[in-house]
């Protein structure tokens, strides 16, 4: 379904205003020290329609930020494309209901992560990237990103990477726990790969462009080439819908109703299947680690354009 460009521009500027109104309620993440350099006052949005040559943007749409947990979507897409459903031999597909870095279920469930979008699951996915070092593995991921969006630059923010490498004890604990149960083989390499993956940078504009294949059954609408087979794309969207915003995912489904993935740097990618890829960047986070401005903007946009995947036409009786 295509949108009238002027109508979409007006909806994006209202969503941007809704995001800005909400952002006073959040705070920038500081547990990775380098992330604390971001300003709670930054906010940008990019909305890319499937049939449009470029995104409609507002605010800080060209400001670079590290993907953090949004990277989990692309690492999983890459690994699903290579290994298919074998990824799920040792990683579940159930929402956890716990915080993103929680360790409690790992003990109950013998080191098997609940899903690939919580930290433990993403660390186990990182281990499946090809290569003998974190650099080599993330090089592969960057090549994949550039294949999707050849004009994009996706450098690793080395300062963010080193900052998490120095402080990521909790993620290392998750990796070691999984190593104990034989779910992963090399805990140090898996966690270093994961930290490097989280430090890959995008902008809201480039992230929306990267997400287009997810709104188009796995095929990039610009090049026409298949990025991910349709059935794996469906799996990825199902996981984003059920596990993409940690323990706020139910509330997000009610407020917005789109498959999405958030990250602690303040990025959010949301997909309106068959219609739009939407990226926001607002480092002020709410209590569950999701961008307050991003969620508010998405709620506004989804409401105005009827984007929720749970919206239905009612049949006249
Ligand atoms: N690198 C971050 C961590 O593992 C990512 C978390 C997130 O973005 O939610 O703590």
Boltz pocket constraint, residues with backbone or C-beta under 6 A from the ligand:
constraints:
  - pocket:
      binder: B
      contacts: [[A, 67], [A, 68], [A, 69], [A, 70], [A, 100], [A, 101], [A, 119], [A, 164], [A, 171], [A, 194], [A, 195], [A, 198], [A, 262], [A, 263], [A, 264], [A, 265], [A, 289]]
      max_distance: 6.0
